[in-house]
Amino acid sequence: MKRCSFIAALLLFVLPAALFAQQGNNDAAKYAQIKGKVVMENPKGEPVGFATVHLLPQDVYTSTELDGTYLLKNVEPGKTSIAIQFVGMETIDTLVNLAPGATYTFNFTMKETNFRLSEVTVLAEQSKAGEATASNISRQAIDHLQAATIKDVMQLLPGATLQNSNMSVANNIYIRTIAPTSTSRSATTATDDAHANMNSLGTAVIMDGAALSNNANMQLLSGTMQGTNSNVGVGSTPAAGVDLRGISTDNIESVEVIRGIPSAQYGDLTSGAVIIKTKAGKEPLRIKANLNPYTYSVSASKGMQLGEKGGALSISGDYAYDARQQEMAHQYYQRFTLRGLWTKTFFERLTTNTSLDLKYRKDTREKNPDDERSQMAYGADEIGFRFNSNGSFSTPNAGWLKRLSYTLSFSYADKQSYRESMLSNAYAPYLMSSTDGSVLSNVAGLKIFDRDGKEITNIPVGEESYYGTYLPYSYFSRYDIYGKELNFQASVKAHFNKRWESSSNSILVGVDYKTDGNLGRGTVYNINTPPQSNSSSSAYRPRAFKDIPFINQLSVYVEDVFSHSFGNHELKLTAGARFDQINSKSILTPRFNASFEILPRTLFVRGGWGVLAKAPTSLYLYPQDAYFEFVNYNTLGDEKLPADQQLLLGTTRVFKTENPDLKIAKNTKSEIGFDLKFNDGKMGFSVTGFHEELKNGYSMGTDLYSGFHLIPYITYKDLQKDAQGRYTLEVDEVNNIFVSHTTPMNSLSTVNKGIEYELNLGRIDAIRTSVNVNGAYMHVKKVNNNHTYSSGTSANNLEHHIGVYEKGVSRSFNEVFNTTFRFTHNIPQVGFVVTLSAQANWFTKTWTEYGNDTMFEKYISYKDGKVYDFDPSMKDDPEFANLFETPNDRRFIKEKYDPYVIFNINVSKEIGDFLTASFFANNIFNTRPLYERKMYPGSYLELGMPTFFGFDLKINIR
């Protein structure tokens, strides 16, 4: 009903504008016309063909012809921003005032992006007032930083911690949270990891209009028995977001990171969005080599025009190799990518970009020649491709309707993960059956009876050849996980705009469809040498991913951007809503942003509120069943008995782990701030206060009512043969025991609040230096709202109750306050730029608050498996006394790290017109203070990061 109501409201809102648009309007007296030419700043004044010309707020696009000319008809009059963009060139953004019926000629001269410009852009730039809080990172900033992956550029954001690049582990992105670092990792908990994974999972990475997907990633042995962080040694975890190591930064033109409330067109996210725009258009051949102590990479790219009408073709490729520990050359990561992008304008109205990406990744720890005992090796290989096409069709004669845009994307990733080792202490039963209630012996097909002649064994149809055995104490085991992940996306958007004397109204309406699935063989291993179980009764079973249903998402959204000028004061309001249908689940997410210009071009106030939602992935929608094995009788290995009289009898239990009540995770964001701008926007000061509350975050946990199963555990004795020659057994004991497993849950909740600030003093020409200061204070509260349970046992280790503590009994807190000072000195005449960064980490605090962690709230009875309220007077009862644990008195202690400062330096120098050399050094003074943990005296953390450096060489062949 909710879905129908929303779609009806959407149609009622849009149809009047659409009907008005159909009427058209060819009255030239009401519109303006713009024409001109775009050329390069060089002695020849060469034309810039295929440059993008974008008008705002009309949201009208066109591309220049091969000779650099362009023409835009039927342009709404009024104040208009004209933006000219082309790969490798500085963006031109100018404001003009258009009168009705007039024709204007605007010629533009574009400067090549290099370090010889009087002002260089090597830092993140803020979004414009009235838009979602975001940071824009240019190609020049990426080059100067020498970013190996997209994650490296995140350190330019306010509050981000300076870190060394590391391609030996999955590179996930975290937005507005206290992300795990090399320092904090040693002090992290499972709760911290789960919340970090959720933040990363909720960060959308959008490349050329289509989101990269990790939704069908199932490269895990068993999430229900092993946990969601147990990826096969390497590679990306299915519980987190996209691993960005697979994207070459050399293909990227710009990166936008949205931290605030994004447009309604962006869905399937809770934390924010990283929007990547890749290179498209003509550019010289660029060859680049990068080297640091652990990583080397080489890349090449070239953009060329395909004649007057053929458009432009960009081709690039790169190879990267990382060996994090030089003394362990058998452990490494390598990546190879190849990309082609074709840009073409059809019929003077349809501008398209069509790309094909090929990739190969290998993340491996081969056998260590010196490790003869364990012979451990593990790895993950991935080969795949991604096809993307996006475009815009202008409609200059359609009234309100200005253009239609589309995106089509299809990706395929063939993954193989493996792990092998010589297992020790592996002596355990293993039954081949995957059927609940099956009872097998060590002889395939052998039937066993009780004294009354009733069959004890239960041999399922199709499993007549299966049997049970005891695995040897030590054996060599290997398992492989084969995944074939597919993702298809299609979206269509209609862009409407109408302007009046002092007002402008832009409407965006769109429909998205996305499907994710996995056609892989899944987990494969030799049933005679299975993986080692992590508990005495749990077991693993193979699973085919191709049997798992696809995840289908259908979304519709509408957004209205309204602006009105009160003299020299502008009010801008953005209101939108998005409806997402994910398989059988749905959610409506409204969003709102506003800004007001108090002092013309000087003081702006802004605020926003919105709801973001992230759909559950295959890992949470379709978890694997939980398997358990119990030995009912065993005389295998009894030297007193002949081999043909030794018997093993075991039972397999299987439990479903799906959660039909799983909800869609959502994050409610609100923020307020102001911007001060001086010197025509070249100087400014901005402050943003934010509050975010994530609810229904995903995790794997043991549910009170479905995660525990009370089963009768029967053991037998006295094997005999009856008169018919059948083997019979007599019941020895019957005990009620619990088995437990995890299931997908909405147990995670997070509250992030804080203040981000940025001070830009611009360039001080007298000393050729620009000064930028940014930072943040963040307070994060993390709660797992599931119950926790007693780990103690009764005098009878088999039969005991389960003590249940209250939900969310512990709450984890983190606080961070830091400031990063950046001084950029440039000498345009010689193409020299140096940036000194100093990050002051004023404090980092971590602590945990507890509810009633000394008394049970409920208990699960081993007598009937039901849940009962716990009376505190029963604490000393012998049935319960052994279940209680003595909590650590030091658990309330707050850790507060001492302040410290890290200095980084980045240097770039152009040598002639064809060579650019860059160098960086992180933590140049090797600031690594030791902090003794108050909770664990004698245990130390080394703060900061190791000294790290690298060199980059780029050649341009024109």
Rosetta blueprint (number, residue, H / E / L):
1 M L
2 K H
3 R H
4 C H
5 S H
6 F H
7 I H
8 A H
9 A H
10 L H
11 L H
12 L H
13 F H
14 V H
15 L H
16 P H
17 A H
18 A H
19 L H
20 F H
21 A H
22 Q H
23 Q H
24 G L
25 N L
26 N L
27 D L
28 A H
29 A H
30 K H
31 Y L
32 A E
33 Q E
34 I E
35 K E
36 G E
37 K E
38 V E
39 V E
40 M E
41 E L
42 N L
43 P L
44 K L
45 G L
46 E L
47 P E
48 V L
49 G L
50 F L
51 A L
52 T E
53 V E
54 H E
55 L E
56 L E
57 P L
58 Q L
59 D L
60 V E
61 Y E
62 T E
63 S E
64 T L
65 E L
66 L L
67 D L
68 G L
69 T E
70 Y E
71 L E
72 L E
73 K E
74 N E
75 V E
76 E L
77 P L
78 G E
79 K E
80 T E
81 S E
82 I E
83 A E
84 I E
85 Q E
86 F L
87 V L
88 G L
89 M E
90 E L
91 T L
92 I E
93 D E
94 T E
95 L E
96 V E
97 N E
98 L E
99 A L
100 P L
101 G L
102 A L
103 T E
104 Y E
105 T E
106 F L
107 N L
108 F E
109 T E
110 M E
111 K L
112 E E
113 T L
114 N L
115 F L
116 R L
117 L L
118 S L
119 E L
120 V L
121 T L
122 V L
123 L L
124 A L
125 E E
126 Q E
127 S L
128 K L
129 A L
130 G L
131 E L
132 A L
133 T L
134 A E
135 S E
136 N E
137 I E
138 S E
139 R H
140 Q H
141 A H
142 I H
143 D H
144 H H
145 L H
146 Q L
147 A L
148 A L
149 T L
150 I H
151 K H
152 D H
153 V H
154 M H
155 Q H
156 L H
157 L L
158 P L
159 G L
160 A L
161 T L
162 L L
163 Q L
164 N L
165 S L
166 N L
167 M L
168 S L
169 V L
170 A L
171 N L
172 N L
173 I L
174 Y L
175 I L
176 R L
177 T L
178 I L
179 A L
180 P L
181 T L
182 S L
183 T L
184 S H
185 R H
186 S H
187 A H
188 T L
189 T L
190 A H
191 T H
192 D H
193 D H
194 A H
195 H H
196 A H
197 N H
198 M H
199 N H
200 S H
201 L H
202 G L
203 T E
204 A E
205 V E
206 I E
207 M E
208 D L
209 G L
210 A E
211 A E
212 L L
213 S L
214 N L
215 N L
216 A L
217 N L
218 M L
219 Q L
220 L E
221 L L
222 S L
223 G H
224 T H
225 M H
226 Q H
227 G L
228 T L
229 N L
230 S L
231 N E
232 V L
233 G L
234 V L
235 G L
236 S L
237 T L
238 P L
239 A L
240 A L
241 G L
242 V L
243 D L
244 L H
245 R H
246 G H
247 I L
248 S L
249 T H
250 D H
251 N H
252 I E
253 E E
254 S E
255 V E
256 E E
257 V E
258 I E
259 R L
260 G L
261 I L
262 P L
263 S L
264 A L
265 Q L
266 Y L
267 G L
268 D L
269 L L
270 T L
271 S L
272 G E
273 A E
274 V E
275 I E
276 I E
277 K E
278 T E
279 K L
280 A L
281 G L
282 K L
283 E E
284 P E
285 L E
286 R E
287 I E
288 K E
289 A E
290 N E
291 L E
292 N L
293 P L
294 Y L
295 T E
296 Y E
297 S E
298 V E
299 S E
300 A E
301 S E
302 K E
303 G E
304 M E
305 Q E
306 L L
307 G L
308 E L
309 K L
310 G L
311 G L
312 A E
313 L E
314 S E
315 I E
316 S E
317 G E
318 D E
319 Y E
320 A E
321 Y E
322 D E
323 A L
324 R L
325 Q L
326 Q L
327 E L
328 M L
329 A L
330 H L
331 Q E
332 Y E
333 Y E
334 Q E
335 R E
336 F E
337 T E
338 L E
339 R E
340 G E
341 L E
342 W E
343 T E
344 K E
345 T E
346 F E
347 F L
348 E L
349 R L
350 L E
351 T E
352 T E
353 N E
354 T E
355 S E
356 L E
357 D E
358 L E
359 K E
360 Y E
361 R E
362 K E
363 D E
364 T E
365 R E
366 E L
367 K L
368 N L
369 P L
370 D L
371 D L
372 E L
373 R L
374 S L
375 Q L
376 M L
377 A E
378 Y E
379 G E
380 A E
381 D E
382 E E
383 I E
384 G E
385 F E
386 R E
387 F E
388 N E
389 S E
390 N E
391 G E
392 S E
393 F E
394 S E
395 T L
396 P L
397 N L
398 A L
399 G L
400 W L
401 L E
402 K E
403 R E
404 L E
405 S E
406 Y E
407 T E
408 L E
409 S E
410 F E
411 S E
412 Y E
413 A E
414 D E
415 K E
416 Q E
417 S E
418 Y E
419 R E
420 E E
421 S E
422 M E
423 L E
424 S L
425 N L
426 A L
427 Y L
428 A L
429 P E
430 Y E
431 L E
432 M L
433 S L
434 S L
435 T L
436 D L
437 G L
438 S L
439 V E
440 L E
441 S E
442 N L
443 V L
444 A L
445 G L
446 L L
447 K L
448 I E
449 F E
450 D E
451 R L
452 D L
453 G L
454 K L
455 E E
456 I L
457 T L
458 N E
459 I L
460 P L
461 V L
462 G L
463 E L
464 E L
465 S L
466 Y L
467 Y L
468 G E
469 T E
470 Y E
471 L L
472 P L
473 Y L
474 S L
475 Y E
476 F E
477 S E
478 R E
479 Y E
480 D E
481 I E
482 Y E
483 G E
484 K E
485 E E
486 L E
487 N E
488 F E
489 Q E
490 A E
491 S E
492 V E
493 K E
494 A E
495 H E
496 F E
497 N E
498 K E
499 R E
500 W L
501 E L
502 S L
503 S E
504 S E
505 N E
506 S E
507 I E
508 L E
509 V E
510 G E
511 V E
512 D E
513 Y E
514 K E
515 T E
516 D E
517 G E
518 N E
519 L L
520 G L
521 R L
522 G E
523 T E
524 V E
525 Y E
526 N L
527 I L
528 N L
529 T L
530 P L
531 P L
532 Q L
533 S L
534 N L
535 S L
536 S L
537 S L
538 S E
539 A E
540 Y L
541 R L
542 P L
543 R E
544 A L
545 F H
546 K H
547 D H
548 I L
549 P L
550 F L
551 I E
552 N E
553 Q E
554 L E
555 S E
556 V E
557 Y E
558 V E
559 E E
560 D E
561 V E
562 F E
563 S E
564 H E
565 S E
566 F E
567 G L
568 N L
569 H E
570 E E
571 L E
572 K E
573 L E
574 T E
575 A E
576 G E
577 A E
578 R E
579 F E
580 D E
581 Q E
582 I E
583 N L
584 S L
585 K E
586 S E
587 I E
588 L E
589 T E
590 P E
591 R E
592 F E
593 N E
594 A E
595 S E
596 F E
597 E E
598 I E
599 L E
600 P L
601 R L
602 T L
603 L E
604 F E
605 V E
606 R E
607 G E
608 G E
609 W E
610 G E
611 V E
612 L E
613 A E
614 K E
615 A L
616 P L
617 T L
618 S H
619 L H
620 Y H
621 L H
622 Y L
623 P L
624 Q L
625 D L
626 A E
627 Y E
628 F E
629 E E
630 F E
631 V E
632 N E
633 Y E
634 N E
635 T L
636 L L
637 G L
638 D L
639 E L
640 K L
641 L L
642 P L
643 A H
644 D H
645 Q H
646 Q L
647 L L
648 L E
649 L E
650 G E
651 T E
652 T E
653 R E
654 V E
655 F E
656 K L
657 T L
658 E L
659 N L
660 P L
661 D L
662 L L
663 K L
664 I L
665 A E
666 K E
667 N E
668 T E
669 K E
670 S E
671 E E
672 I E
673 G E
674 F E
675 D E
676 L E
677 K E
678 F E
679 N L
680 D L
681 G L
682 K L
683 M E
684 G E
685 F E
686 S E
687 V E
688 T E
689 G E
690 F E
691 H E
692 E E
693 E E
694 L E
695 K E
696 N E
697 G E
698 Y E
699 S E
700 M E
701 G E
702 T L
703 D L
704 L L
705 Y L
706 S L
707 G L
708 F E
709 H E
710 L E
711 I E
712 P E
713 Y E
714 I E
715 T E
716 Y E
717 K E
718 D E
719 L E
720 Q E
721 K E
722 D L
723 A L
724 Q L
725 G L
726 R L
727 Y E
728 T E
729 L E
730 E E
731 V E
732 D E
733 E E
734 V E
735 N E
736 N E
737 I E
738 F E
739 V E
740 S E
741 H L
742 T L
743 T E
744 P E
745 M E
746 N E
747 S E
748 L E
749 S E
750 T E
751 V E
752 N E
753 K E
754 G E
755 I E
756 E E
757 Y E
758 E E
759 L E
760 N E
761 L E
762 G E
763 R E
764 I E
765 D L
766 A L
767 I L
768 R L
769 T E
770 S E
771 V E
772 N E
773 V E
774 N E
775 G E
776 A E
777 Y E
778 M E
779 H E
780 V E
781 K E
782 K E
783 V E
784 N E
785 N L
786 N L
787 H L
788 T L
789 Y E
790 S L
791 S L
792 G L
793 T L
794 S L
795 A L
796 N L
797 N L
798 L L
799 E L
800 H L
801 H L
802 I E
803 G E
804 V E
805 Y L
806 E L
807 K L
808 G L
809 V L
810 S E
811 R E
812 S E
813 F E
814 N E
815 E E
816 V E
817 F E
818 N E
819 T E
820 T E
821 F E
822 R E
823 F E
824 T E
825 H E
826 N E
827 I E
828 P H
829 Q H
830 V H
831 G L
832 F E
833 V E
834 V E
835 T E
836 L E
837 S E
838 A E
839 Q E
840 A E
841 N E
842 W E
843 F E
844 T E
845 K E
846 T E
847 W E
848 T E
849 E E
850 Y E
851 G L
852 N L
853 D L
854 T L
855 M L
856 F L
857 E L
858 K E
859 Y E
860 I E
861 S L
862 Y L
863 K L
864 D L
865 G L
866 K L
867 V E
868 Y E
869 D E
870 F L
871 D L
872 P H
873 S H
874 M H
875 K L
876 D L
877 D L
878 P H
879 E H
880 F H
881 A H
882 N L
883 L L
884 F L
885 E L
886 T L
887 P L
888 N L
889 D H
890 R H
891 R H
892 F H
893 I L
894 K L
895 E E
896 K E
897 Y E
898 D L
899 P L
900 Y E
901 V E
902 I E
903 F E
904 N E
905 I E
906 N E
907 V E
908 S E
909 K E
910 E E
911 I E
912 G L
913 D L
914 F L
915 L E
916 T E
917 A E
918 S E
919 F E
920 F E
921 A E
922 N E
923 N L
924 I L
925 F L
926 N L
927 T L
928 R L
929 P L
930 L E
931 Y E
932 E E
933 R L
934 K L
935 M L
936 Y L
937 P L
938 G L
939 S L
940 Y E
941 L E
942 E E
943 L L
944 G L
945 M L
946 P L
947 T L
948 F E
949 F E
950 G E
951 F E
952 D E
953 L E
954 K E
955 I E
956 N E
957 I E
958 R L
